[in-house]
Amino acid sequence: MKHLLPELMSLLRTDMDILDRDLPTLTIPSSTSLVDAFCLFDTSSYLFIQDDGPLLGYIVVSDVLHAMMHAHRLIEAYFETTLETAGSALTLINEDAKVAYWTTGAEHVFSISKKDIIGQPAADFFPPDRLQSLKTLYTGETVYRKQHQPRPDLFALINARPVQLDGHIVGAVAAEVDITTEIRLHQELLHMTSKVQHLEKAVARLQPEVDPFAKIKGSSPVIKQCMETIRKISTTSATVLILGESGTGKELFAKAIHDLRELQTAPFIGINCGAIPASLFESELFGYEKGAFSGADPKGKKGKIELAEGGTLFLDEIGEMPLELQVKLLRVLQEKSYFPVGGTRMKQANCRIIAATNQNLLSMIARNQFREDLYYRLNVINLVIPPLRMRKEDIYELTQTFLQEFSLLYNRHIELVPPEVFKLLFQYDWPGNVRELRNVIERLTILTTDGEVKPEYLPDTLASLIMQEQSEVQLTGIHAHANSEDNPRQDELDHSDDSELVSNVTYQQKLDTYEAQLLIQYLKAAGGNKRTLAKQLGISRATLYNRMKRLGL
């Protein structure tokens, strides 16, 4: 608790002439809190300070008010200097959605002066659906380093938080850093690397890659950790078990292990344990002697183990291997020898084994679907490949790689990948991992014939994110519209019975009604130009037309 005397020592008056005046006075102890003392000025303009002894002095309300005004101005000066020193565009809006503060940084970024915008509704200067600060004001949402597009020609990273007082939101603060130049540089870089891509492709055909990690794209910490584990593995001949979800690129990591620890001429032989019928699997793995069974090659056939001699045998989807063959593979791992199908002469297994699976082998062991002894033979060293949702910072590099690959394959020249497309790629969780991302980029490349990738080219799985975002924007706009002073339906909504709302008009119909009203309002503001309105809303004209058609406009 702050004490009165230390806080206001400089305001303490000790002349006692005031005692001769006939004025209402009040005596308080020196331990009275500042807040309690200030409230007592309602009954008296003078407060006498006294403990057990004589009067210490008194304070006057006018002195306190002057001191408080000075303290307020001092805090305001610190506050303004702090905001201007932050170096970013800082905006404060009040509970009426009007701009309360606008820094010099905001003037530079948005080319709007303080005198023009302070005290004015923020929506007068920016499309309401693009203002994160309004969304924060209405919903209380806090964001950190979110990509934001307050205007069609401006891209920013934004931090936004609501301002709360006594449990109520009374405003919002937004700090934005202009990244328009960086976005444009990325696009120019993508445009200028077209010839380099062709040269790299030509060089790759003439010169084999010497970097074993060349095909593994990404610089996230989890990928770097995988690479470091592979380097450690490369100094041994141990059997390796690679674990990871489907589509994470387990074969690329297996190939990297092989390239690091084997000679350049050593074979890398892969076999998908889930793609070969059980009746043929044994002959594929071990080979067969001539005349081993009807229909077989009369000369016999080498198995994958023999073909991998001096190199690596990669057993993909090892969890799909038939149980009866798991016993024979275990013998190969233990004894380093095997019999071909129909053969009587034992052959040596002179290769290293790398196995991979997207299944939980321990659960399969519990269900008697996988041999426990084989699991421990394979799992000498394991390498866990992270899913793409755990390494989203690698999406940009992977996207650029796939764009290069498919633009050459399909003779497409990609000039522009809009930030909103990258935003959706980063928001999506990628259940199919890198394989799914590669397929999406191939689709985008095929559909892009004018050099610019468009959000509507994305598959339905990602397009749903667009609809979700647009729904959030609509709800934010509806909230703003419903809370405006000139909304004639607000009182009706506030006092209507819940059952009446449900029975008379459905929730979706309410949304559609408000959305139609907003679209009409924005269309009038755009002078009836649908192309301009589509740009302001951040959607394509086709999307706008479809939406207007659905709403009967």
C-alpha positions as CSV (number, residue, x, y, z in Angstrom):
1,M,0.0,0.0,0.0
2,K,1.4,3.4,-1.0
3,H,1.5,5.8,2.0
4,L,0.4,9.4,1.9
5,L,3.4,11.2,3.5
6,P,6.2,9.7,1.4
7,E,4.1,10.2,-1.8
8,L,3.2,13.9,-1.2
9,M,6.0,15.1,1.1
10,S,6.7,18.0,-1.2
11,L,3.1,19.1,-1.1
12,L,2.9,19.1,2.7
13,R,2.2,22.6,4.1
14,T,3.3,23.4,7.6
15,D,2.0,26.9,8.2
16,M,-0.9,26.7,10.5
17,D,-2.6,30.0,9.7
18,I,-5.4,28.0,8.1
19,L,-6.5,27.0,11.6
20,D,-7.8,30.5,12.2
21,R,-10.2,30.2,9.2
22,D,-13.7,28.8,9.6
23,L,-13.3,26.0,7.0
24,P,-14.3,22.4,7.0
25,T,-11.2,20.3,7.7
26,L,-10.4,16.6,8.2
27,T,-7.5,14.9,10.0
28,I,-6.0,11.7,8.8
29,P,-3.0,9.6,9.9
30,S,0.2,9.6,7.8
31,S,-0.4,5.9,7.0
32,T,-3.5,6.7,4.9
33,S,-3.3,5.3,1.4
34,L,-3.1,7.7,-1.4
35,V,-6.4,6.4,-2.9
36,D,-8.3,6.7,0.4
37,A,-6.9,10.2,1.0
38,F,-7.9,11.4,-2.4
39,C,-11.5,10.2,-1.9
40,L,-11.7,12.3,1.3
41,F,-11.3,15.5,-0.7
42,D,-15.0,15.2,-1.5
43,T,-15.8,16.4,2.0
44,S,-12.9,18.9,2.6
45,S,-10.4,20.8,0.5
46,Y,-7.8,20.4,3.2
47,L,-6.5,17.3,4.9
48,F,-4.5,17.6,8.1
49,I,-1.8,15.0,8.8
50,Q,-1.5,13.9,12.4
51,D,-0.3,10.7,14.1
52,D,-0.1,10.4,17.9
53,G,1.7,13.8,18.4
54,P,1.2,17.3,17.1
55,L,0.0,18.2,13.6
56,L,2.6,17.4,11.0
57,G,1.0,19.7,8.4
58,Y,-1.8,19.6,5.8
59,I,-2.3,19.1,2.1
60,V,-4.6,21.1,-0.2
61,V,-6.6,19.6,-3.0
62,S,-5.4,22.1,-5.6
63,D,-1.7,21.1,-4.9
64,V,-2.6,17.5,-5.4
65,L,-4.4,18.2,-8.6
66,H,-1.4,20.1,-10.0
67,A,0.9,17.3,-9.0
68,M,-1.4,14.7,-10.6
69,M,-1.5,16.8,-13.8
70,H,2.2,17.0,-13.9
71,A,2.5,13.2,-13.2
72,H,0.0,12.5,-16.0
73,R,1.9,14.7,-18.5
74,L,5.1,13.0,-17.5
75,I,3.6,9.5,-18.0
76,E,2.1,10.7,-21.3
77,A,5.5,11.9,-22.5
78,Y,7.1,8.6,-21.5
79,F,4.3,6.7,-23.3
80,E,4.5,8.7,-26.5
81,T,8.3,8.5,-26.6
82,T,8.1,4.7,-26.0
83,L,5.6,4.2,-28.8
84,E,7.7,6.4,-31.2
85,T,10.9,4.5,-30.3
86,A,9.4,1.1,-31.0
87,G,10.2,1.5,-34.7
88,S,7.0,-0.2,-36.0
89,A,3.6,1.2,-37.0
90,L,1.6,1.3,-33.8
91,T,-2.1,1.9,-33.8
92,L,-4.5,2.3,-30.9
93,I,-8.3,2.2,-31.5
94,N,-10.9,2.9,-28.8
95,E,-14.1,1.0,-28.0
96,D,-15.9,3.1,-30.6
97,A,-13.5,1.7,-33.3
98,K,-11.9,5.2,-33.7
99,V,-8.2,5.8,-34.0
100,A,-6.9,7.0,-30.6
101,Y,-3.2,7.0,-31.4
102,W,-1.2,6.9,-34.6
103,T,2.6,6.8,-34.5
104,T,5.1,8.3,-37.0
105,G,5.9,4.8,-38.0
106,A,2.2,4.3,-39.0
107,E,2.3,7.5,-41.0
108,H,5.3,6.2,-43.0
109,V,3.8,2.8,-43.6
110,F,0.3,3.8,-44.5
111,S,1.0,7.3,-45.9
112,I,-1.8,8.7,-43.6
113,S,-1.0,11.7,-41.3
114,K,-1.9,11.8,-37.7
115,K,-4.1,14.9,-38.0
116,D,-6.2,13.2,-40.7
117,I,-6.8,9.9,-38.9
118,I,-6.8,10.4,-35.1
119,G,-10.3,10.6,-33.8
120,Q,-11.7,9.1,-37.0
121,P,-13.3,5.6,-37.5
122,A,-10.5,3.2,-38.6
123,A,-13.0,1.7,-41.2
124,D,-13.0,5.0,-43.0
125,F,-9.4,4.4,-44.1
126,F,-9.2,0.6,-44.5
127,P,-11.6,-2.2,-45.6
128,P,-13.1,-3.4,-42.3
129,D,-12.6,-7.1,-43.3
130,R,-8.8,-6.4,-43.6
131,L,-8.4,-4.7,-40.2
132,Q,-7.1,-7.2,-37.6
133,S,-7.3,-4.4,-34.9
134,L,-11.1,-4.3,-35.4
135,K,-11.3,-8.1,-35.2
136,T,-9.3,-8.0,-32.0
137,L,-11.6,-5.2,-30.6
138,Y,-14.8,-7.2,-31.3
139,T,-13.6,-10.8,-30.5
140,G,-10.7,-10.3,-28.0
141,E,-8.4,-12.3,-30.3
142,T,-4.6,-11.9,-29.7
143,V,-2.3,-12.5,-32.6
144,Y,1.5,-12.6,-32.8
145,R,3.5,-12.2,-36.1
146,K,0.5,-12.9,-38.2
147,Q,0.7,-12.1,-41.9
148,H,-1.7,-9.3,-42.5
149,Q,-2.9,-7.3,-45.6
150,P,-4.5,-4.0,-44.5
151,R,-4.6,-2.9,-48.1
152,P,-4.4,-4.7,-51.4
153,D,-0.9,-3.2,-52.0
154,L,0.5,-3.6,-48.5
155,F,1.6,-6.7,-46.6
156,A,2.6,-6.6,-42.9
157,L,3.4,-8.8,-39.9
158,I,1.0,-7.8,-37.1
159,N,0.9,-8.2,-33.3
160,A,-2.5,-7.3,-31.8
161,R,-3.9,-7.4,-28.3
162,P,-7.2,-6.1,-26.8
163,V,-7.0,-3.4,-24.1
164,Q,-9.0,-4.4,-21.1
165,L,-10.3,-2.3,-18.2
166,D,-12.2,-3.9,-15.3
167,G,-12.8,-7.0,-17.3
168,H,-14.1,-5.2,-20.4
169,I,-12.5,-4.6,-23.8
170,V,-12.1,-0.9,-24.2
171,G,-9.8,-0.8,-27.2
172,A,-7.1,-2.6,-29.2
173,V,-3.5,-2.1,-29.9
174,A,-1.8,-3.2,-33.2
175,A,1.9,-3.2,-34.1
176,E,2.7,-3.7,-37.7
177,V,5.9,-4.2,-39.6
178,D,5.8,-3.6,-43.4
179,I,7.0,-6.7,-45.3
180,T,5.8,-5.6,-48.7
181,T,9.3,-5.2,-50.0
182,E,10.3,-8.7,-48.8
183,I,7.3,-10.3,-50.4
184,R,8.0,-8.5,-53.7
185,L,11.6,-9.5,-53.5
186,H,10.6,-13.2,-53.0
187,Q,8.4,-12.9,-56.1
188,E,11.2,-11.3,-58.2
189,L,13.6,-13.9,-57.0
190,L,11.2,-16.6,-58.1
191,H,10.8,-14.9,-61.5
192,M,14.6,-14.4,-62.0
193,T,15.6,-18.0,-61.2
194,S,13.9,-19.5,-64.2
195,K,17.0,-19.7,-66.3
196,V,19.0,-20.9,-63.3
197,Q,16.6,-23.7,-62.9
198,H,17.2,-24.9,-66.4
199,L,21.0,-24.7,-66.0
200,E,20.8,-26.6,-62.7
201,K,18.7,-29.3,-64.3
202,A,21.2,-29.6,-67.2
203,V,24.2,-29.7,-64.8
204,A,22.4,-32.4,-62.7
205,R,22.1,-34.6,-65.8
206,L,25.9,-34.3,-66.5
207,Q,27.2,-34.5,-62.9
208,P,25.9,-36.7,-60.2
209,E,25.1,-35.1,-56.8
210,V,27.8,-35.3,-54.3
211,D,25.8,-34.0,-51.4
212,P,23.8,-36.9,-49.8
213,F,21.3,-34.5,-48.3
214,A,20.7,-32.6,-51.6
215,K,17.2,-34.0,-52.0
216,I,16.2,-33.4,-48.4
217,K,14.8,-29.9,-48.4
218,G,14.5,-27.9,-45.2
219,S,16.5,-26.1,-42.5
220,S,14.1,-26.5,-39.5
221,P,15.7,-27.7,-36.2
222,V,14.0,-31.1,-36.4
223,I,15.4,-31.8,-40.0
224,K,18.8,-30.6,-38.9
225,Q,18.6,-33.1,-36.0
226,C,17.7,-35.9,-38.4
227,M,20.7,-35.0,-40.6
228,E,23.0,-35.1,-37.6
229,T,21.7,-38.5,-36.6
230,I,22.3,-39.8,-40.1
231,R,25.9,-38.5,-40.0
232,K,26.4,-40.6,-36.8
233,I,24.8,-43.6,-38.4
234,S,27.1,-43.4,-41.4
235,T,30.1,-44.3,-39.4
236,T,28.6,-47.8,-38.6
237,S,27.1,-50.7,-40.6
238,A,24.2,-51.1,-38.1
239,T,20.7,-52.0,-39.2
240,V,18.5,-48.9,-39.2
241,L,14.7,-48.6,-38.6
242,I,13.2,-45.4,-40.0
243,L,9.8,-44.4,-38.5
244,G,7.5,-41.7,-39.9
245,E,4.1,-41.0,-41.2
246,S,3.2,-41.8,-44.8
247,G,4.5,-39.2,-47.2
248,T,7.3,-37.9,-45.0
249,G,10.0,-39.1,-47.5
250,K,11.5,-42.0,-45.6
251,E,13.2,-43.4,-48.7
252,L,15.1,-40.1,-49.2
253,F,16.5,-40.4,-45.7
254,A,17.4,-44.1,-46.3
255,K,19.2,-43.1,-49.5
256,A,21.1,-40.4,-47.6
257,I,22.3,-43.0,-45.1
258,H,23.3,-45.2,-48.0
259,D,25.2,-42.4,-49.8
260,L,27.1,-41.4,-46.7
261,R,28.3,-44.9,-45.7
262,E,28.7,-46.7,-49.0
263,L,30.9,-46.3,-52.1
264,Q,29.4,-44.4,-55.0
265,T,29.2,-47.6,-57.0
266,A,27.4,-49.5,-54.3
267,P,23.8,-50.6,-55.1
268,F,20.8,-49.2,-53.3
269,I,17.9,-51.7,-53.7
270,G,14.4,-51.0,-52.5
271,I,11.5,-53.3,-52.0
272,N,8.0,-52.2,-50.9
273,C,6.8,-54.9,-48.5
274,G,3.2,-53.9,-49.0
275,A,3.1,-53.9,-52.8
276,I,4.1,-57.5,-53.4
277,P,1.7,-60.5,-53.0
278,A,2.6,-62.8,-50.2
279,S,3.0,-65.7,-52.7
280,L,5.7,-63.9,-54.7
281,F,7.4,-62.1,-51.8
282,E,9.9,-64.9,-50.9
283,S,11.1,-65.2,-54.5
284,E,11.4,-61.4,-54.8
285,L,13.5,-61.2,-51.7
286,F,15.6,-64.3,-51.9
287,G,15.5,-65.1,-55.7
288,Y,15.0,-68.6,-57.1
289,E,16.9,-71.3,-58.9
290,K,16.0,-72.4,-62.3
291,G,13.1,-74.8,-62.4
292,A,12.0,-73.8,-58.8
293,F,8.4,-73.6,-59.8
294,S,6.2,-73.6,-62.9
295,G,6.2,-70.4,-64.9
296,A,9.5,-69.3,-63.4
297,D,12.4,-68.0,-65.5
298,P,14.3,-71.1,-66.7
299,K,17.5,-69.3,-65.9
300,G,16.5,-68.5,-62.4
301,K,16.4,-65.0,-60.9
302,K,18.5,-63.0,-58.4
303,G,16.6,-61.8,-55.3
304,K,16.8,-58.3,-53.9
305,I,19.3,-59.4,-51.2
306,E,21.7,-60.6,-53.9
307,L,21.2,-57.5,-56.0
308,A,22.0,-55.4,-53.0
309,E,25.4,-57.1,-52.4
310,G,28.0,-54.6,-51.3
311,G,25.3,-52.0,-50.7
312,T,22.0,-51.4,-49.0
313,L,18.7,-53.3,-49.0
314,F,15.8,-50.9,-48.2
315,L,12.7,-52.6,-46.9
316,D,9.9,-50.1,-47.1
317,E,6.7,-50.6,-45.2
318,I,8.3,-53.5,-43.2
319,G,5.1,-53.7,-41.2
320,E,3.3,-55.2,-44.2
321,M,5.8,-58.2,-44.5
322,P,4.0,-61.5,-44.1
323,L,4.6,-63.3,-40.8
324,E,6.1,-66.4,-42.4
325,L,8.7,-64.3,-44.2
326,Q,9.5,-62.4,-41.0
327,V,11.1,-65.6,-39.7
328,K,13.3,-66.0,-42.7
329,L,14.3,-62.3,-42.7
330,L,15.3,-62.7,-39.0
331,R,17.5,-65.6,-40.0
332,V,19.2,-63.4,-42.6
333,L,19.9,-60.7,-40.0
334,Q,21.2,-63.2,-37.5
335,E,23.2,-65.6,-39.7
336,K,23.9,-63.3,-42.7
337,S,22.9,-66.2,-45.0
338,Y,19.9,-67.6,-46.8
339,F,18.6,-70.2,-49.4
340,P,17.1,-69.1,-52.7
341,V,13.6,-70.5,-53.4
342,G,14.2,-74.1,-54.8
343,G,17.9,-73.8,-54.0
344,T,20.2,-76.2,-52.0
345,R,23.3,-74.0,-51.8
346,M,23.4,-71.3,-49.1
347,K,24.2,-67.8,-50.2
348,Q,25.8,-65.0,-48.1
349,A,23.8,-61.8,-47.4
350,N,26.5,-59.2,-47.9
351,C,24.4,-56.0,-47.6
352,R,23.2,-53.6,-45.0
353,I,19.6,-53.4,-44.1
354,I,17.5,-50.3,-43.7
355,A,13.8,-50.8,-42.9
356,A,11.0,-48.2,-42.7
357,T,7.4,-48.1,-41.6
358,N,4.5,-45.7,-40.9
359,Q,2.9,-48.2,-38.5
360,N,3.3,-48.6,-34.7
361,L,5.3,-51.9,-34.6
362,L,5.0,-52.2,-30.9
363,S,1.2,-52.2,-31.2
364,M,1.4,-54.8,-34.0
365,I,3.6,-57.0,-31.7
366,A,0.9,-56.8,-29.0
367,R,-1.6,-58.0,-31.6
368,N,0.7,-60.8,-32.8
369,Q,1.0,-59.1,-36.2
370,F,4.8,-58.5,-36.1
371,R,7.5,-60.6,-34.5
372,E,9.1,-59.1,-31.4
373,D,12.5,-60.6,-32.1
374,L,12.6,-59.2,-35.6
375,Y,11.6,-55.8,-34.3
376,Y,14.6,-55.7,-31.9
377,R,16.9,-56.9,-34.7
378,L,15.8,-54.1,-37.0
379,N,15.6,-51.5,-34.3
380,V,19.4,-51.3,-33.6
381,I,19.2,-47.6,-34.4
382,N,16.0,-45.8,-35.2
383,L,15.4,-42.5,-37.1
384,V,12.1,-40.7,-36.6
385,I,11.1,-38.5,-39.5
386,P,9.0,-35.5,-38.4
387,P,5.6,-34.9,-40.1
388,L,5.3,-31.7,-42.2
389,R,3.0,-30.1,-39.6
390,M,6.0,-30.2,-37.2
391,R,8.3,-28.4,-39.6
392,K,6.1,-25.9,-41.3
393,E,9.0,-23.5,-41.6
394,D,10.3,-25.8,-44.4
395,I,7.2,-25.3,-46.5
396,Y,8.5,-22.3,-48.3
397,E,11.7,-24.1,-49.4
398,L,9.8,-27.2,-50.4
399,T,7.3,-25.2,-52.4
400,Q,10.1,-23.4,-54.3
401,T,11.8,-26.8,-55.0
402,F,8.6,-28.4,-56.3
403,L,7.7,-25.3,-58.4
404,Q,11.1,-25.5,-60.1
405,E,10.6,-29.2,-60.8
406,F,7.1,-28.9,-62.3
407,S,7.6,-25.6,-64.1
408,L,10.3,-27.4,-66.1
409,L,8.3,-30.6,-66.5
410,Y,5.1,-28.9,-67.7
411,N,6.8,-25.9,-69.4
412,R,5.1,-23.4,-67.1
413,H,6.6,-20.2,-66.1
414,I,5.5,-19.2,-62.6
415,E,5.8,-15.5,-62.1
416,L,3.8,-14.9,-59.0
417,V,2.7,-16.9,-55.9
418,P,0.5,-14.5,-53.9
419,P,1.1,-14.3,-50.2
420,E,-2.4,-15.5,-49.5
421,V,-1.6,-18.8,-51.2
422,F,1.5,-19.2,-49.0
423,K,-0.6,-18.2,-46.0
424,L,-3.0,-21.1,-46.7
425,L,-0.1,-23.5,-47.3
426,F,1.2,-22.6,-43.8
427,Q,-2.2,-22.9,-42.1
428,Y,-3.0,-26.4,-43.5
429,D,-1.9,-29.4,-41.3
430,W,-0.8,-31.6,-44.3
431,P,-2.0,-35.1,-43.2
432,G,-0.3,-36.4,-46.4
433,N,2.9,-34.7,-45.5
434,V,5.5,-33.7,-48.1
435,R,4.0,-36.1,-50.7
436,E,0.7,-34.2,-50.4
437,L,2.4,-30.8,-50.6
438,R,4.3,-32.0,-53.8
439,N,0.9,-33.1,-55.3
440,V,-0.6,-29.7,-54.5
441,I,2.2,-27.8,-56.1
442,E,2.0,-30.0,-59.2
443,R,-1.7,-29.2,-59.4
444,L,-1.0,-25.5,-59.0
445,T,1.7,-25.6,-61.7
446,I,-0.6,-27.4,-64.2
447,L,-3.5,-25.0,-63.7
448,T,-1.4,-21.9,-63.8
449,T,-1.3,-20.8,-67.4
450,D,-0.9,-17.0,-67.0
451,G,2.1,-17.0,-64.7
452,E,0.1,-16.2,-61.5
453,V,-0.9,-18.9,-59.0
454,K,-4.4,-18.2,-57.7
455,P,-6.0,-19.4,-54.5
456,E,-8.9,-21.0,-56.4
457,Y,-6.4,-23.4,-58.0
458,L,-5.9,-25.1,-54.6
459,P,-7.7,-28.4,-54.0
460,D,-10.8,-28.6,-51.9
461,T,-8.9,-29.6,-48.7
462,L,-7.2,-26.2,-48.7
463,A,-10.1,-24.3,-50.3
464,S,-12.1,-25.0,-47.1
465,L,-9.6,-22.8,-45.3
466,I,-10.5,-19.9,-47.6
467,M,-14.2,-20.4,-46.7
468,Q,-13.4,-20.6,-43.0
469,E,-11.5,-17.4,-43.2
470,Q,-14.2,-15.7,-45.1
471,S,-16.8,-16.9,-42.6
472,E,-14.7,-15.4,-39.8
473,V,-14.5,-12.1,-41.7
474,Q,-18.3,-12.1,-42.2
475,L,-18.9,-12.8,-38.5
476,T,-16.5,-10.0,-37.6
477,G,-18.2,-7.6,-40.0
478,I,-21.6,-8.6,-38.7
479,H,-20.5,-8.0,-35.2
480,A,-19.2,-4.6,-36.1
481,H,-22.4,-3.8,-38.0
482,A,-24.6,-5.1,-35.2
483,N,-22.8,-3.0,-32.6
484,S,-22.8,0.3,-34.7
485,E,-25.1,3.0,-33.3
486,D,-27.0,3.5,-36.5
487,N,-28.0,-0.2,-36.8
488,P,-31.8,-0.2,-36.5
489,R,-32.0,-3.9,-35.8
490,Q,-29.7,-4.0,-32.7
491,D,-32.4,-3.4,-30.1
492,E,-34.6,-5.9,-31.8
493,L,-31.8,-8.5,-31.6
494,D,-30.9,-7.6,-28.0
495,H,-34.5,-8.0,-26.7
496,S,-35.7,-10.8,-28.9
497,D,-36.5,-14.2,-27.5
498,D,-34.0,-17.0,-28.3
499,S,-36.8,-19.4,-29.3
500,E,-38.3,-16.8,-31.6
501,L,-34.9,-16.4,-33.4
502,V,-34.6,-20.1,-34.0
503,S,-38.2,-20.7,-35.0
504,N,-38.7,-17.7,-37.3
505,V,-35.4,-17.3,-39.1
506,T,-32.5,-19.7,-39.0
507,Y,-29.0,-18.7,-37.9
508,Q,-27.6,-19.1,-41.5
509,Q,-30.4,-17.0,-42.9
510,K,-29.5,-14.2,-40.4
511,L,-25.9,-14.4,-41.6
512,D,-26.9,-14.3,-45.2
513,T,-29.1,-11.3,-44.6
514,Y,-26.3,-9.3,-42.9
515,E,-23.7,-10.5,-45.5
516,A,-26.0,-9.3,-48.3
517,Q,-26.4,-5.9,-46.6
518,L,-22.7,-5.5,-46.2
519,L,-21.9,-6.5,-49.8
520,I,-24.5,-3.9,-51.1
521,Q,-22.9,-1.3,-48.8
522,Y,-19.3,-2.1,-50.0
523,L,-20.4,-2.3,-53.6
524,K,-21.8,1.2,-53.4
525,A,-18.6,2.4,-51.8
526,A,-16.7,0.9,-54.7
527,G,-18.8,2.7,-57.2
528,G,-20.5,-0.5,-58.4
529,N,-17.2,-1.9,-59.6
530,K,-17.1,-5.6,-58.8
531,R,-13.5,-6.0,-59.7
532,T,-12.5,-3.3,-57.3
533,L,-14.7,-4.8,-54.6
534,A,-13.2,-8.3,-55.1
535,K,-9.7,-6.8,-54.7
536,Q,-10.7,-5.0,-51.5
537,L,-12.2,-8.2,-50.1
538,G,-9.1,-10.2,-51.1
539,I,-11.1,-12.7,-53.2
540,S,-11.4,-13.5,-56.9
541,R,-14.2,-12.0,-59.1
542,A,-15.5,-15.5,-59.7
543,T,-15.9,-16.0,-55.9
544,L,-17.6,-12.6,-55.5
545,Y,-20.1,-13.4,-58.4
546,N,-20.8,-16.8,-56.9
547,R,-21.4,-15.3,-53.5
548,M,-23.7,-12.6,-54.8
549,K,-25.6,-15.2,-56.8
550,R,-26.1,-17.3,-53.7
551,L,-27.4,-14.3,-51.8
552,G,-29.7,-13.3,-54.6
553,L,-28.0,-10.0,-55.4
